[in-house]
Amino acid sequence: MRILACLSLAGISCVVASGEQSVDTDERESLPIEDYRYGDHLDINKVIEISEPPEDCKPELERMTYEDSNGKRHVVEFPVMAKCPGISTDN
């Protein structure tokens, strides 16, 4: 489920560079958080950061910081199913 959410958000245009830039705390707090809804079109040029939900086996909100094709940074929040300790999701 989490992989599907990340893939649908990132889309084909998303390429995560090995030299990704980190987002400092002040910048992250100053960016408005946008709610993602399935089917929304996101202009993702570069993923900067994706938060990791806790391992508590319940739905959680995750955040992704990305840069659009104009160089503007965005923070989008979307629901994911958190990992469950001891339960493998590999098929």
C-alpha positions in Angstrom: 0.0 0.0 0.0 2.8 2.4 1.0 4.7 1.6 -2.2 1.6 2.2 -4.3 1.0 5.6 -2.7 4.6 6.7 -3.3 4.6 5.5 -6.9 1.3 7.2 -7.6 2.6 10.4 -6.0 5.9 10.4 -7.7 4.7 9.3 -11.1 6.9 8.7 -14.1 8.5 12.2 -14.0 10.1 11.6 -10.6 13.7 10.8 -10.4 15.4 10.7 -7.0 19.0 11.8 -7.4 21.6 10.2 -5.2 22.7 13.7 -4.2 19.4 14.8 -2.8 19.2 18.0 -0.8 18.0 17.9 2.7 15.4 20.3 3.9 16.3 22.4 6.9 13.8 22.7 9.8 13.0 26.4 9.2 12.3 25.8 5.5 10.1 22.7 6.2 8.1 24.6 8.8 7.6 27.6 6.5 6.1 25.6 3.6 2.4 25.1 3.6 1.2 21.5 3.8 -0.9 20.5 0.9 -3.4 17.6 1.2 -3.0 15.0 -1.5 -6.1 13.3 -2.9 -5.9 10.3 -5.2 -5.8 11.5 -8.8 -4.3 14.9 -8.1 -1.6 15.9 -10.6 1.6 16.9 -9.0 4.4 18.6 -10.9 7.3 16.7 -9.4 10.7 17.5 -10.8 12.7 16.2 -7.8 11.8 14.5 -4.5 13.7 16.2 -1.6 12.5 14.2 1.4 9.8 11.6 2.3 9.0 11.1 6.0 8.8 7.6 7.5 5.7 6.6 9.5 6.2 4.8 12.8 6.0 1.0 12.9 2.6 0.8 14.6 0.4 -1.2 12.2 -2.2 1.6 11.6 -3.0 4.3 9.1 -0.7 7.3 9.4 0.0 10.5 7.5 3.3 10.7 5.6 4.8 13.9 4.1 6.8 14.3 1.0 8.8 17.5 0.2 9.4 18.0 -3.5 10.5 20.6 -6.0 8.3 21.4 -9.1 9.5 22.1 -12.6 9.8 25.8 -11.7 12.0 25.2 -8.7 9.4 25.9 -6.1 9.3 23.5 -3.1 6.1 21.9 -1.9 5.1 19.7 1.0 2.3 17.2 0.4 0.7 15.0 3.1 -1.0 11.7 2.2 -2.2 8.6 4.1 -0.3 5.4 4.2 -0.5 2.1 6.1 2.4 2.0 8.6 4.7 -0.9 8.7 3.9 -3.7 11.2 6.9 -5.1 13.1 7.4 -8.8 12.5 5.1 -8.9 9.4 6.7 -9.1 6.0 5.2 -7.3 3.1 7.4 -9.1 0.6 5.7 -11.6 -1.7 
